[in-house]
Amino acid sequence: DDRADESNKQPVRLLVVVPSRELAMQIVRAVEAAVGPERRSVVQQAIGGANSRRQMEAFKRNSPMVVVGTPGRVAELSRN
């Protein structure tokens, strides 16, 4: 049951909205380095120029605690 899976997922704890893809990726890399390779799924990028469907699938699959993105893509993903 998908609803059971949904209830076990943690909510996003931190949303970082930045003006550029480059800055978003720098922040994602810094968080990944801080948490270590075994916990990389706690952070998710949400940037324009990347495949939005794959970003949404990764978001649902990983249930990240930290989302870093650009304003347009964050708005787009929040509507889904």
All heavy atoms as a GROMACS GRO file, in nm:
protein
  611
    1ASP      N    1   0.084  -0.118   0.000
    1ASP     CA    2   0.000   0.000   0.000
    1ASP      C    3   0.088   0.125   0.000
    1ASP      O    4   0.170   0.145   0.090
    1ASP     CB    5  -0.090  -0.002   0.123
    1ASP     CG    6  -0.192   0.109   0.126
    1ASP    OD1    7  -0.190   0.195   0.036
    1ASP    OD2    8  -0.275   0.110   0.217
    2ASP      N    9   0.071   0.211  -0.101
    2ASP     CA   10   0.152   0.332  -0.112
    2ASP      C   11   0.131   0.426   0.005
    2ASP      O   12   0.221   0.497   0.047
    2ASP     CB   13   0.121   0.406  -0.242
    2ASP     CG   14   0.182   0.336  -0.362
    2ASP    OD1   15   0.279   0.260  -0.342
    2ASP    OD2   16   0.135   0.358  -0.474
    3ARG      N   17   0.010   0.428   0.061
    3ARG     CA   18  -0.016   0.518   0.173
    3ARG      C   19   0.064   0.478   0.296
    3ARG      O   20   0.111   0.562   0.370
    3ARG     CB   21  -0.165   0.523   0.206
    3ARG     CG   22  -0.241   0.606   0.102
    3ARG     CD   23  -0.386   0.607   0.134
    3ARG     NE   24  -0.435   0.474   0.094
    3ARG     CZ   25  -0.548   0.422   0.136
    3ARG    NH1   26  -0.625   0.487   0.219
    3ARG    NH2   27  -0.586   0.303   0.097
    4ALA      N   28   0.084   0.351   0.319
    4ALA     CA   29   0.165   0.305   0.432
    4ALA      C   30   0.309   0.350   0.413
    4ALA      O   31   0.374   0.393   0.508
    4ALA     CB   32   0.157   0.154   0.445
    5ASP      N   33   0.360   0.340   0.290
    5ASP     CA   34   0.494   0.386   0.262
    5ASP      C   35   0.507   0.535   0.286
    5ASP      O   36   0.605   0.583   0.339
    5ASP     CB   37   0.534   0.354   0.118
    5ASP     CG   38   0.553   0.205   0.094
    5ASP    OD1   39   0.574   0.131   0.194
    5ASP    OD2   40   0.547   0.163  -0.023
    6GLU      N   41   0.406   0.612   0.246
    6GLU     CA   42   0.407   0.756   0.262
    6GLU      C   43   0.412   0.796   0.409
    6GLU      O   44   0.478   0.890   0.447
    6GLU     CB   45   0.284   0.820   0.196
    6GLU     CG   46   0.279   0.806   0.046
    6GLU     CD   47   0.374   0.901  -0.024
    6GLU    OE1   48   0.391   1.014   0.023
    6GLU    OE2   49   0.432   0.860  -0.124
    7SER      N   50   0.341   0.723   0.496
    7SER     CA   51   0.334   0.760   0.636
    7SER      C   52   0.466   0.737   0.708
    7SER      O   53   0.492   0.799   0.810
    7SER     CB   54   0.221   0.684   0.706
    7SER     OG   55   0.252   0.546   0.707
    8ASN      N   56   0.552   0.650   0.657
    8ASN     CA   57   0.681   0.621   0.720
    8ASN      C   58   0.790   0.719   0.678
    8ASN      O   59   0.898   0.716   0.733
    8ASN     CB   60   0.726   0.479   0.687
    8ASN     CG   61   0.636   0.376   0.752
    8ASN    OD1   62   0.578   0.402   0.856
    8ASN    ND2   63   0.625   0.261   0.689
    9LYS      N   64   0.762   0.804   0.584
    9LYS     CA   65   0.863   0.895   0.533
    9LYS      C   66   0.873   1.020   0.620
    9LYS      O   67   0.774   1.068   0.672
    9LYS     CB   68   0.832   0.933   0.389
    9LYS     CG   69   0.837   0.810   0.299
    9LYS     CD   70   0.850   0.846   0.157
    9LYS     CE   71   0.865   0.718   0.078
    9LYS     NZ   72   0.910   0.739  -0.053
   10GLN      N   73   0.995   1.068   0.636
   10GLN     CA   74   1.019   1.188   0.714
   10GLN      C   75   0.989   1.312   0.628
   10GLN      O   76   1.015   1.312   0.508
   10GLN     CB   77   1.166   1.192   0.757
   10GLN     CG   78   1.204   1.082   0.852
   10GLN     CD   79   1.137   1.100   0.987
   10GLN    OE1   80   1.117   1.211   1.034
   10GLN    NE2   81   1.098   0.991   1.048
   11PRO      N   82   0.939   1.416   0.690
   11PRO     CA   83   0.914   1.539   0.615
   11PRO      C   84   1.045   1.612   0.586
   11PRO      O   85   1.147   1.587   0.652
   11PRO     CB   86   0.827   1.621   0.710
   11PRO     CG   87   0.867   1.574   0.846
   11PRO     CD   88   0.899   1.427   0.829
   12VAL      N   89   1.041   1.700   0.489
   12VAL     CA   90   1.156   1.786   0.462
   12VAL      C   91   1.176   1.876   0.583
   12VAL      O   92   1.082   1.938   0.632
   12VAL     CB   93   1.132   1.870   0.334
   12VAL    CG1   94   1.240   1.975   0.317
   12VAL    CG2   95   1.123   1.780   0.212
   13ARG      N   96   1.297   1.880   0.633
   13ARG     CA   97   1.328   1.962   0.752
   13ARG      C   98   1.385   2.098   0.714
   13ARG      O   99   1.374   2.192   0.791
   13ARG     CB  100   1.431   1.890   0.840
   13ARG     CG  101   1.391   1.753   0.881
   13ARG     CD  102   1.304   1.759   1.000
   13ARG     NE  103   1.268   1.622   1.037
   13ARG     CZ  104   1.217   1.590   1.151
   13ARG    NH1  105   1.194   1.683   1.239
   13ARG    NH2  106   1.186   1.467   1.175
   14LEU      N  107   1.451   2.105   0.599
   14LEU     CA  108   1.516   2.229   0.558
   14LEU      C  109   1.500   2.247   0.408
   14LEU      O  110   1.533   2.158   0.330
   14LEU     CB  111   1.665   2.224   0.594
   14LEU     CG  112   1.750   2.343   0.554
   14LEU    CD1  113   1.705   2.470   0.627
   14LEU    CD2  114   1.896   2.314   0.585
   15LEU      N  115   1.448   2.361   0.368
   15LEU     CA  116   1.435   2.398   0.228
   15LEU      C  117   1.525   2.518   0.204
   15LEU      O  118   1.508   2.623   0.267
   15LEU     CB  119   1.291   2.432   0.193
   15LEU     CG  120   1.265   2.486   0.053
   15LEU    CD1  121   1.304   2.384  -0.053
   15LEU    CD2  122   1.120   2.527   0.038
   16VAL      N  123   1.622   2.502   0.114
   16VAL     CA  124   1.715   2.609   0.081
   16VAL      C  125   1.686   2.651  -0.062
   16VAL      O  126   1.700   2.571  -0.154
   16VAL     CB  127   1.862   2.562   0.094
   16VAL    CG1  128   1.958   2.676   0.063
   16VAL    CG2  129   1.888   2.506   0.233
   17VAL      N  130   1.642   2.775  -0.082
   17VAL     CA  131   1.613   2.827  -0.215
   17VAL      C  132   1.722   2.927  -0.251
   17VAL      O  133   1.746   3.023  -0.176
   17VAL     CB  134   1.474   2.894  -0.219
   17VAL    CG1  135   1.444   2.946  -0.360
   17VAL    CG2  136   1.366   2.796  -0.175
   18VAL      N  137   1.788   2.900  -0.362
   18VAL     CA  138   1.900   2.983  -0.405
   18VAL      C  139   1.877   3.030  -0.549
   18VAL      O  140   1.801   2.969  -0.623
   18VAL     CB  141   2.034   2.906  -0.394
   18VAL    CG1  142   2.063   2.872  -0.248
   18VAL    CG2  143   2.033   2.780  -0.476
   19PRO      N  144   1.944   3.139  -0.589
   19PRO     CA  145   1.917   3.198  -0.720
   19PRO      C  146   1.977   3.126  -0.840
   19PRO      O  147   1.940   3.157  -0.954
   19PRO     CB  148   1.974   3.340  -0.708
   19PRO     CG  149   2.080   3.328  -0.605
   19PRO     CD  150   2.032   3.222  -0.509
   20SER      N  151   2.073   3.032  -0.818
   20SER     CA  152   2.136   2.970  -0.934
   20SER      C  153   2.158   2.822  -0.914
   20SER      O  154   2.171   2.773  -0.801
   20SER     CB  155   2.271   3.038  -0.963
   20SER     OG  156   2.366   3.004  -0.864
   21ARG      N  157   2.163   2.750  -1.027
   21ARG     CA  158   2.191   2.606  -1.022
   21ARG      C  159   2.328   2.578  -0.965
   21ARG      O  160   2.347   2.483  -0.890
   21ARG     CB  161   2.181   2.546  -1.163
   21ARG     CG  162   2.042   2.554  -1.222
   21ARG     CD  163   2.035   2.489  -1.355
   21ARG     NE  164   2.129   2.552  -1.451
   21ARG     CZ  165   2.123   2.539  -1.580
   21ARG    NH1  166   2.030   2.464  -1.634
   21ARG    NH2  167   2.209   2.599  -1.658
   22GLU      N  168   2.425   2.661  -1.003
   22GLU     CA  169   2.562   2.640  -0.957
   22GLU      C  170   2.570   2.648  -0.806
   22GLU      O  171   2.633   2.563  -0.741
   22GLU     CB  172   2.655   2.743  -1.022
   22GLU     CG  173   2.670   2.727  -1.171
   22GLU     CD  174   2.553   2.788  -1.251
   22GLU    OE1  175   2.471   2.862  -1.192
   22GLU    OE2  176   2.544   2.759  -1.371
   23LEU      N  177   2.507   2.748  -0.745
   23LEU     CA  178   2.509   2.762  -0.600
   23LEU      C  179   2.435   2.646  -0.535
   23LEU      O  180   2.480   2.592  -0.434
   23LEU     CB  181   2.447   2.895  -0.558
   23LEU     CG  182   2.446   2.924  -0.408
   23LEU    CD1  183   2.586   2.916  -0.349
   23LEU    CD2  184   2.382   3.061  -0.382
   24ALA      N  185   2.325   2.605  -0.594
   24ALA     CA  186   2.250   2.490  -0.540
   24ALA      C  187   2.338   2.365  -0.537
   24ALA      O  188   2.343   2.294  -0.436
   24ALA     CB  189   2.125   2.464  -0.622
   25MET      N  190   2.410   2.340  -0.644
   25MET     CA  191   2.495   2.221  -0.650
   25MET      C  192   2.611   2.230  -0.551
   25MET      O  193   2.650   2.130  -0.492
   25MET     CB  194   2.546   2.197  -0.792
   25MET     CG  195   2.436   2.152  -0.887
   25MET     SD  196   2.339   2.013  -0.822
   25MET     CE  197   2.464   1.891  -0.792
   26GLN      N  198   2.666   2.350  -0.531
   26GLN     CA  199   2.772   2.366  -0.432
   26GLN      C  200   2.721   2.332  -0.292
   26GLN      O  201   2.790   2.265  -0.214
   26GLN     CB  202   2.826   2.509  -0.435
   26GLN     CG  203   2.908   2.542  -0.556
   26GLN     CD  204   2.948   2.689  -0.561
   26GLN    OE1  205   2.922   2.765  -0.469
   26GLN    NE2  206   3.012   2.728  -0.669
   27ILE      N  207   2.600   2.377  -0.261
   27ILE     CA  208   2.542   2.350  -0.130
   27ILE      C  209   2.512   2.201  -0.115
   27ILE      O  210   2.540   2.141  -0.011
   27ILE     CB  211   2.416   2.436  -0.108
   27ILE    CG1  212   2.456   2.584  -0.100
   27ILE    CG2  213   2.342   2.392   0.019
   27ILE    CD1  214   2.339   2.680  -0.104
   28VAL      N  215   2.456   2.140  -0.219
   28VAL     CA  216   2.428   1.996  -0.215
   28VAL      C  217   2.557   1.919  -0.189
   28VAL      O  218   2.561   1.830  -0.103
   28VAL     CB  219   2.360   1.948  -0.345
   28VAL    CG1  220   2.362   1.796  -0.357
   28VAL    CG2  221   2.218   2.000  -0.352
   29ARG      N  222   2.664   1.952  -0.261
   29ARG     CA  223   2.792   1.883  -0.242
   29ARG      C  224   2.846   1.903  -0.100
   29ARG      O  225   2.900   1.811  -0.040
   29ARG     CB  226   2.894   1.929  -0.345
   29ARG     CG  227   2.871   1.866  -0.480
   29ARG     CD  228   2.988   1.894  -0.575
   29ARG     NE  229   2.933   1.928  -0.704
   29ARG     CZ  230   2.929   2.050  -0.758
   29ARG    NH1  231   2.982   2.153  -0.697
   29ARG    NH2  232   2.875   2.070  -0.875
   30ALA      N  233   2.830   2.023  -0.045
   30ALA     CA  234   2.878   2.050   0.090
   30ALA      C  235   2.800   1.968   0.193
   30ALA      O  236   2.859   1.912   0.287
   30ALA     CB  237   2.867   2.199   0.121
   31VAL      N  238   2.668   1.959   0.176
   31VAL     CA  239   2.588   1.878   0.268
   31VAL      C  240   2.624   1.731   0.256
   31VAL      O  241   2.640   1.661   0.356
   31VAL     CB  242   2.437   1.901   0.244
   31VAL    CG1  243   2.353   1.804   0.327
   31VAL    CG2  244   2.397   2.045   0.275
   32GLU      N  245   2.639   1.683   0.133
   32GLU     CA  246   2.677   1.542   0.112
   32GLU      C  247   2.811   1.512   0.178
   32GLU      O  248   2.829   1.408   0.241
   32GLU     CB  249   2.684   1.511  -0.038
   32GLU     CG  250   2.549   1.504  -0.104
   32GLU     CD  251   2.557   1.486  -0.254
   32GLU    OE1  252   2.664   1.512  -0.313
   32GLU    OE2  253   2.456   1.447  -0.313
   33ALA      N  254   2.906   1.604   0.167
   33ALA     CA  255   3.037   1.584   0.230
   33ALA      C  256   3.024   1.584   0.382
   33ALA      O  257   3.092   1.507   0.450
   33ALA     CB  258   3.134   1.693   0.185
   34ALA      N  259   2.936   1.666   0.435
   34ALA     CA  260   2.919   1.676   0.580
   34ALA      C  261   2.852   1.550   0.639
   34ALA      O  262   2.888   1.507   0.748
   34ALA     CB  263   2.837   1.800   0.616
   35VAL      N  264   2.757   1.493   0.567
   35VAL     CA  265   2.684   1.377   0.621
   35VAL      C  266   2.750   1.245   0.588
   35VAL      O  267   2.718   1.144   0.650
   35VAL     CB  268   2.536   1.376   0.575
   35VAL    CG1  269   2.464   1.499   0.623
   35VAL    CG2  270   2.523   1.357   0.426
   36GLY      N  271   2.840   1.244   0.491
   36GLY     CA  272   2.910   1.120   0.455
   36GLY      C  273   2.838   1.045   0.345
   36GLY      O  274   2.719   1.065   0.320
   37PRO      N  275   2.911   0.955   0.278
   37PRO     CA  276   2.857   0.885   0.161
   37PRO      C  277   2.738   0.794   0.192
   37PRO      O  278   2.652   0.775   0.107
   37PRO     CB  279   2.976   0.805   0.108
   37PRO     CG  280   3.073   0.799   0.220
   37PRO     CD  281   3.049   0.919   0.307
   38GLU      N  282   2.731   0.739   0.310
   38GLU     CA  283   2.622   0.647   0.342
   38GLU      C  284   2.489   0.719   0.366
   38GLU      O  285   2.385   0.657   0.367
   38GLU     CB  286   2.657   0.559   0.463
   38GLU     CG  287   2.673   0.633   0.593
   38GLU     CD  288   2.809   0.701   0.611
   38GLU    OE1  289   2.902   0.677   0.531
   38GLU    OE2  290   2.822   0.779   0.704
   39ARG      N  291   2.493   0.851   0.383
   39ARG     CA  292   2.370   0.927   0.409
   39ARG      C  293   2.344   1.034   0.304
   39ARG      O  294   2.274   1.131   0.330
   39ARG     CB  295   2.378   0.990   0.548
   39ARG     CG  296   2.386   0.883   0.655
   39ARG     CD  297   2.342   0.931   0.786
   39ARG     NE  298   2.239   1.033   0.774
   39ARG     CZ  299   2.135   1.042   0.852
   39ARG    NH1  300   2.118   0.958   0.947
   39ARG    NH2  301   2.048   1.140   0.838
   40ARG      N  302   2.399   1.016   0.186
   40ARG     CA  303   2.382   1.116   0.080
   40ARG      C  304   2.237   1.140   0.043
   40ARG      O  305   2.202   1.246  -0.004
   40ARG     CB  306   2.459   1.073  -0.046
   40ARG     CG  307   2.607   1.088  -0.032
   40ARG     CD  308   2.676   1.048  -0.157
   40ARG     NE  309   2.620   1.122  -0.270
   40ARG     CZ  310   2.665   1.113  -0.393
   40ARG    NH1  311   2.765   1.034  -0.420
   40ARG    NH2  312   2.610   1.181  -0.489
   41SER      N  313   2.151   1.041   0.066
   41SER     CA  314   2.011   1.057   0.026
   41SER      C  315   1.934   1.153   0.115
   41SER      O  316   1.818   1.181   0.088
   41SER     CB  317   1.941   0.921   0.024
   41SER     OG  318   1.936   0.866   0.153
   42VAL      N  319   1.997   1.208   0.220
   42VAL     CA  320   1.925   1.305   0.304
   42VAL      C  321   1.912   1.440   0.235
   42VAL      O  322   1.833   1.523   0.279
   42VAL     CB  323   1.990   1.325   0.444
   42VAL    CG1  324   1.998   1.194   0.520
   42VAL    CG2  325   2.124   1.393   0.435
   43VAL      N  326   1.988   1.463   0.128
   43VAL     CA  327   1.982   1.590   0.056
   43VAL      C  328   1.939   1.564  -0.088
   43VAL      O  329   1.980   1.467  -0.150
   43VAL     CB  330   2.116   1.667   0.063
   43VAL    CG1  331   2.227   1.590  -0.002
   43VAL    CG2  332   2.102   1.805   0.003
   44GLN      N  333   1.854   1.652  -0.140
   44GLN     CA  334   1.803   1.638  -0.276
   44GLN      C  335   1.811   1.773  -0.346
   44GLN      O  336   1.771   1.874  -0.289
   44GLN     CB  337   1.658   1.590  -0.273
   44GLN     CG  338   1.589   1.584  -0.407
   44GLN     CD  339   1.645   1.477  -0.497
   44GLN    OE1  340   1.668   1.366  -0.451
   44GLN    NE2  341   1.666   1.508  -0.622
   45GLN      N  342   1.860   1.773  -0.467
   45GLN     CA  343   1.860   1.894  -0.548
   45GLN      C  344   1.725   1.910  -0.617
   45GLN      O  345   1.656   1.812  -0.646
   45GLN     CB  346   1.970   1.887  -0.653
   45GLN     CG  347   1.947   1.778  -0.756
   45GLN     CD  348   2.048   1.781  -0.866
   45GLN    OE1  349   2.109   1.883  -0.892
   45GLN    NE2  350   2.064   1.669  -0.934
   46ALA      N  351   1.688   2.033  -0.641
   46ALA     CA  352   1.565   2.064  -0.716
   46ALA      C  353   1.598   2.185  -0.802
   46ALA      O  354   1.570   2.300  -0.766
   46ALA     CB  355   1.450   2.095  -0.620
   47ILE      N  356   1.662   2.158  -0.917
   47ILE     CA  357   1.711   2.266  -1.000
   47ILE      C  358   1.658   2.256  -1.141
   47ILE      O  359   1.634   2.147  -1.193
   47ILE     CB  360   1.866   2.270  -1.004
   47ILE    CG1  361   1.923   2.140  -1.058
   47ILE    CG2  362   1.921   2.300  -0.865
   47ILE    CD1  363   2.073   2.142  -1.080
   48GLY      N  364   1.640   2.372  -1.203
   48GLY     CA  365   1.601   2.376  -1.343
   48GLY      C  366   1.714   2.325  -1.430
   48GLY      O  367   1.830   2.322  -1.388
   49GLY      N  368   1.681   2.281  -1.548
   49GLY     CA  369   1.782   2.228  -1.639
   49GLY      C  370   1.804   2.079  -1.623
   49GLY      O  371   1.872   2.017  -1.703
   50ALA      N  372   1.749   2.022  -1.517
   50ALA     CA  373   1.757   1.878  -1.495
   50ALA      C  374   1.618   1.820  -1.519
   50ALA      O  375   1.518   1.892  -1.517
   50ALA     CB  376   1.804   1.848  -1.352
   51ASN      N  377   1.610   1.691  -1.537
   51ASN     CA  378   1.484   1.624  -1.565
   51ASN      C  379   1.393   1.631  -1.442
   51ASN      O  380   1.423   1.572  -1.338
   51ASN     CB  381   1.511   1.479  -1.604
   51ASN     CG  382   1.388   1.406  -1.648
   51ASN    OD1  383   1.287   1.404  -1.578
   51ASN    ND2  384   1.396   1.344  -1.764
   52SER      N  385   1.282   1.704  -1.451
   52SER     CA  386   1.194   1.724  -1.335
   52SER      C  387   1.127   1.594  -1.291
   52SER      O  388   1.106   1.573  -1.171
   52SER     CB  389   1.089   1.831  -1.364
   52SER     OG  390   1.006   1.793  -1.471
   53ARG      N  391   1.095   1.507  -1.385
   53ARG     CA  392   1.032   1.380  -1.348
   53ARG      C  393   1.127   1.294  -1.265
   53ARG      O  394   1.088   1.236  -1.164
   53ARG     CB  395   0.987   1.305  -1.473
   53ARG     CG  396   0.912   1.175  -1.440
   53ARG     CD  397   0.861   1.106  -1.562
   53ARG     NE  398   0.973   1.084  -1.655
   53ARG     CZ  399   0.961   1.070  -1.785
   53ARG    NH1  400   0.843   1.074  -1.841
   53ARG    NH2  401   1.066   1.050  -1.861
   54ARG      N  402   1.254   1.289  -1.305
   54ARG     CA  403   1.352   1.212  -1.228
   54ARG      C  404   1.377   1.274  -1.092
   54ARG      O  405   1.396   1.203  -0.993
   54ARG     CB  406   1.482   1.198  -1.307
   54ARG     CG  407   1.460   1.099  -1.420
   54ARG     CD  408   1.575   1.066  -1.509
   54ARG     NE  409   1.709   1.082  -1.461
   54ARG     CZ  410   1.812   1.103  -1.541
   54ARG    NH1  411   1.793   1.114  -1.671
   54ARG    NH2  412   1.933   1.114  -1.493
   55GLN      N  413   1.375   1.407  -1.085
   55GLN     CA  414   1.391   1.472  -0.955
   55GLN      C  415   1.275   1.437  -0.863
   55GLN      O  416   1.294   1.410  -0.745
   55GLN     CB  417   1.403   1.623  -0.971
   55GLN     CG  418   1.538   1.668  -1.024
   55GLN     CD  419   1.549   1.818  -1.039
   55GLN    OE1  420   1.454   1.892  -1.024
   55GLN    NE2  421   1.669   1.863  -1.069
   56MET      N  422   1.154   1.436  -0.917
   56MET     CA  423   1.037   1.403  -0.836
   56MET      C  424   1.042   1.257  -0.791
   56MET      O  425   1.012   1.225  -0.676
   56MET     CB  426   0.907   1.430  -0.912
   56MET     CG  427   0.782   1.398  -0.831
   56MET     SD  428   0.771   1.479  -0.670
   56MET     CE  429   0.718   1.641  -0.718
   57GLU      N  430   1.084   1.168  -0.879
   57GLU     CA  431   1.097   1.026  -0.842
   57GLU      C  432   1.200   1.008  -0.731
   57GLU      O  433   1.177   0.934  -0.635
   57GLU     CB  434   1.135   0.943  -0.964
   57GLU     CG  435   1.024   0.928  -1.066
   57GLU     CD  436   1.071   0.869  -1.198
   57GLU    OE1  437   1.191   0.837  -1.211
   57GLU    OE2  438   0.988   0.856  -1.288
   58ALA      N  439   1.312   1.077  -0.742
   58ALA     CA  440   1.417   1.068  -0.639
   58ALA      C  441   1.366   1.127  -0.508
   58ALA      O  442   1.393   1.072  -0.400
   58ALA     CB  443   1.542   1.142  -0.685
   59PHE      N  444   1.290   1.234  -0.517
   59PHE     CA  445   1.234   1.296  -0.398
   59PHE      C  446   1.142   1.200  -0.324
   59PHE      O  447   1.151   1.182  -0.203
   59PHE     CB  448   1.159   1.423  -0.439
   59PHE     CG  449   1.104   1.502  -0.325
   59PHE    CD1  450   1.187   1.585  -0.251
   59PHE    CD2  451   0.971   1.494  -0.291
   59PHE    CE1  452   1.136   1.659  -0.144
   59PHE    CE2  453   0.920   1.566  -0.185
   59PHE     CZ  454   1.003   1.649  -0.112
   60LYS      N  455   1.055   1.134  -0.399
   60LYS     CA  456   0.962   1.038  -0.338
   60LYS      C  457   1.035   0.915  -0.285
   60LYS      O  458   1.002   0.864  -0.178
   60LYS     CB  459   0.856   0.996  -0.439
   60LYS     CG  460   0.758   1.107  -0.470
   60LYS     CD  461   0.658   1.065  -0.576
   60LYS     CE  462   0.561   1.176  -0.607
   60LYS     NZ  463   0.467   1.138  -0.711
   61ARG      N  464   1.134   0.868  -0.357
   61ARG     CA  465   1.208   0.748  -0.318
   61ARG      C  466   1.296   0.772  -0.195
   61ARG      O  467   1.301   0.690  -0.103
   61ARG     CB  468   1.294   0.700  -0.435
   61ARG     CG  469   1.377   0.577  -0.408
   61ARG     CD  470   1.456   0.534  -0.531
   61ARG     NE  471   1.549   0.636  -0.578
   61ARG     CZ  472   1.537   0.703  -0.691
   61ARG    NH1  473   1.436   0.681  -0.774
   61ARG    NH2  474   1.625   0.795  -0.726
   62ASN      N  475   1.366   0.885  -0.190
   62ASN     CA  476   1.464   0.910  -0.085
   62ASN      C  477   1.409   0.980   0.038
   62ASN      O  478   1.471   0.976   0.142
   62ASN     CB  479   1.581   0.992  -0.141
   62ASN     CG  480   1.656   0.918  -0.247
   62ASN    OD1  481   1.665   0.795  -0.244
   62ASN    ND2  482   1.711   0.990  -0.342
   63SER      N  483   1.297   1.049   0.026
   63SER     CA  484   1.240   1.126   0.136
   63SER      C  485   1.348   1.210   0.204
   63SER      O  486   1.380   1.190   0.320
   63SER     CB  487   1.175   1.030   0.236
   63SER     OG  488   1.108   1.102   0.335
   64PRO      N  489   1.406   1.306   0.129
   64PRO     CA  490   1.518   1.383   0.182
   64PRO      C  491   1.479   1.475   0.298
   64PRO      O  492   1.366   1.522   0.305
   64PRO     CB  493   1.564   1.465   0.062
   64PRO     CG  494   1.440   1.483  -0.018
   64PRO     CD  495   1.365   1.354  -0.002
   65MET      N  496   1.573   1.499   0.386
   65MET     CA  497   1.552   1.594   0.495
   65MET      C  498   1.584   1.736   0.451
   65MET      O  499   1.531   1.831   0.504
   65MET     CB  500   1.640   1.556   0.614
   65MET     CG  501   1.598   1.425   0.679
   65MET     SD  502   1.710   1.376   0.812
   65MET     CE  503   1.690   1.510   0.925
   66VAL      N  504   1.675   1.749   0.354
   66VAL     CA  505   1.720   1.878   0.305
   66VAL      C  506   1.694   1.884   0.154
   66VAL      O  507   1.735   1.794   0.081
   66VAL     CB  508   1.871   1.900   0.331
   66VAL    CG1  509   1.918   2.034   0.276
   66VAL    CG2  510   1.902   1.887   0.479
   67VAL      N  511   1.627   1.989   0.110
   67VAL     CA  512   1.605   2.011  -0.033
   67VAL      C  513   1.668   2.146  -0.068
   67VAL      O  514   1.642   2.246  -0.001
   67VAL     CB  515   1.455   2.013  -0.068
   67VAL    CG1  516   1.434   2.050  -0.215
   67VAL    CG2  517   1.391   1.879  -0.037
   68VAL      N  518   1.753   2.145  -0.171
   68VAL     CA  519   1.820   2.266  -0.216
   68VAL      C  520   1.780   2.288  -0.361
   68VAL      O  521   1.795   2.199  -0.444
   68VAL     CB  522   1.974   2.251  -0.208
   68VAL    CG1  523   2.042   2.380  -0.251
   68VAL    CG2  524   2.017   2.212  -0.067
   69GLY      N  525   1.726   2.406  -0.391
   69GLY     CA  526   1.682   2.427  -0.527
   69GLY      C  527   1.667   2.570  -0.568
   69GLY      O  528   1.682   2.663  -0.488
   70THR      N  529   1.635   2.585  -0.695
   70THR     CA  530   1.609   2.716  -0.752
   70THR      C  531   1.459   2.745  -0.742
   70THR      O  532   1.378   2.652  -0.735
   70THR     CB  533   1.656   2.720  -0.899
   70THR    OG1  534   1.598   2.610  -0.969
   70THR    CG2  535   1.808   2.711  -0.908
   71PRO      N  536   1.420   2.872  -0.737
   71PRO     CA  537   1.281   2.907  -0.712
   71PRO      C  538   1.180   2.841  -0.806
   71PRO      O  539   1.079   2.787  -0.762
   71PRO     CB  540   1.278   3.059  -0.727
   71PRO     CG  541   1.417   3.102  -0.700
   71PRO     CD  542   1.505   2.991  -0.749
   72GLY      N  543   1.209   2.844  -0.936
   72GLY     CA  544   1.115   2.788  -1.033
   72GLY      C  545   1.094   2.638  -1.015
   72GLY      O  546   0.981   2.589  -1.017
   73ARG      N  547   1.201   2.564  -0.996
   73ARG     CA  548   1.189   2.419  -0.983
   73ARG      C  549   1.127   2.381  -0.849
   73ARG      O  550   1.047   2.289  -0.842
   73ARG     CB  551   1.325   2.352  -1.000
   73ARG     CG  552   1.321   2.199  -0.998
   73ARG     CD  553   1.220   2.138  -1.098
   73ARG     NE  554   1.241   2.175  -1.233
   73ARG     CZ  555   1.313   2.107  -1.322
   73ARG    NH1  556   1.373   1.997  -1.288
   73ARG    NH2  557   1.326   2.151  -1.445
   74VAL      N  558   1.161   2.452  -0.745
   74VAL     CA  559   1.098   2.424  -0.615
   74VAL      C  560   0.948   2.446  -0.624
   74VAL      O  561   0.869   2.362  -0.578
   74VAL     CB  562   1.160   2.512  -0.503
   74VAL    CG1  563   1.077   2.504  -0.376
   74VAL    CG2  564   1.304   2.470  -0.476
   75ALA      N  565   0.906   2.553  -0.690
   75ALA     CA  566   0.763   2.579  -0.708
   75ALA      C  567   0.697   2.471  -0.791
   75ALA      O  568   0.590   2.422  -0.758
   75ALA     CB  569   0.742   2.717  -0.772
   76GLU      N  570   0.764   2.430  -0.898
   76GLU     CA  571   0.710   2.326  -0.986
   76GLU      C  572   0.693   2.194  -0.911
   76GLU      O  573   0.588   2.130  -0.919
   76GLU     CB  574   0.802   2.306  -1.106
   76GLU     CG  575   0.759   2.197  -1.200
   76GLU     CD  576   0.860   2.173  -1.312
   76GLU    OE1  577   0.942   2.262  -1.341
   76GLU    OE2  578   0.856   2.064  -1.370
   77LEU      N  579   0.794   2.153  -0.837
   77LEU     CA  580   0.788   2.026  -0.765
   77LEU      C  581   0.687   2.031  -0.650
   77LEU      O  582   0.628   1.930  -0.615
   77LEU     CB  583   0.926   1.986  -0.714
   77LEU     CG  584   1.028   1.951  -0.822
   77LEU    CD1  585   1.163   1.921  -0.761
   77LEU    CD2  586   0.981   1.834  -0.907
   78SER      N  587   0.668   2.148  -0.591
   78SER     CA  588   0.574   2.158  -0.480
   78SER      C  589   0.429   2.144  -0.526
   78SER      O  590   0.342   2.109  -0.446
   78SER     CB  591   0.593   2.290  -0.405
   78SER     OG  592   0.550   2.398  -0.484
   79ARG      N  593   0.405   2.170  -0.653
   79ARG     CA  594   0.268   2.154  -0.706
   79ARG      C  595   0.233   2.009  -0.733
   79ARG      O  596   0.118   1.975  -0.747
   79ARG     CB  597   0.254   2.234  -0.835
   79ARG     CG  598   0.249   2.383  -0.812
   79ARG     CD  599   0.211   2.456  -0.939
   79ARG     NE  600   0.316   2.456  -1.039
   79ARG     CZ  601   0.408   2.550  -1.053
   79ARG    NH1  602   0.411   2.652  -0.972
   79ARG    NH2  603   0.500   2.541  -1.147
   80ASN      N  604   0.332   1.922  -0.740
   80ASN     CA  605   0.308   1.780  -0.772
   80ASN      C  606   0.286   1.698  -0.649
   80ASN      O  607   0.334   1.694  -0.551
   80ASN     CB  608   0.424   1.723  -0.853
   80ASN     CG  609   0.430   1.785  -0.991
   80ASN    OD1  610   0.329   1.824  -1.045
   80ASN    ND2  611   0.548   1.796  -1.045
   0.00000   0.00000   0.00000
